[in-house]
Amino acid sequence: MVKRLIGVVLVTLLLNGCMVEAISNSSLARNKDIDKAVEAYIAAGMHYLKDGDIGTAGRKFRKAYDLNPDSPDANNSLALFYSVDNEPEQVEKYYKKAIKARPDFSIARNNYASFLFDLQRYAEARDQLLEVTKDYNYSQRKQSLESLGYCYLRLNDDRNAEKYFLKALHRDARMGRSTLELAEIYFNRGSYPQAERYLANFDRLSAPNARHLWLAVRLQRILEDKNKLASFVLALKNIFPDSAEYKAYVESLLNLKPSSLKPSVVTQAPIKAAVPAPAQIIKPPAIEAAAPAPIQASTQTKKTAIRKAPKTK
């Protein structure tokens, strides 16, 4: 009798175990299906967002969020949507939720830093980017290093700005924005040979812009190389005659001695305006007012730059 009872108990336990395992497997399958659905809705939302259909994009992102409110990718996508829709309170809410759900979510931290930078909350943007740059597997790490440099520039900390621009160039020597910023830092510091070296590197990396040419003009006035001075003046005049930098050059002539107004004559600028900037340079027109690396949707979806490049001053 006892043996029979023990047998019944064992059979019952085995059956219950099978039921628990079946329920567990079923729950796991449902979770996998939900994750796939979230991914699909985010991918569809990004597609509509790229096509300019903001309303449909928002609905897709919301469906992904409704399926899993704790999904870091869904929260990041909603924050991205609200940034396009210009609702800053919602943007901040969902970026914070994404980061809370996954503290090592470098994409969301970078996007949040970009948002904070645009609001001129540079110290907060710096703090987010300091975390991002600890992630050596993050595909946009070199841009985040560069972005840190810009945060420090806005915080009037040129030593740390120099440090992170140099780190960015160590990762990729073709980063034109970091190169130009270092040239200006060294110029303002009075380290003119270093400034000239970085300006020469920029000349090799990118097409000219008004800011770079005006910096070169001021530098060659100090170094007293009349041939180079004349070349850069001619380039600034011919390529960017309506720029604020050329107007600043013209105004500066009033403060110069007559002898310094006659650089050697050249017939052609050393750089052609038609030469396009290399693909490696991120948003070359936005040299002066650069912000953090382009916004990204998620690790699964295609990276998409949503923010418009700031205009060159």
Order of alpha helices (4+ residues) and beta strands (2+ residues): alpha-alpha-alpha-alpha-alpha-alpha-alpha-alpha-alpha-alpha-alpha-alpha-alpha
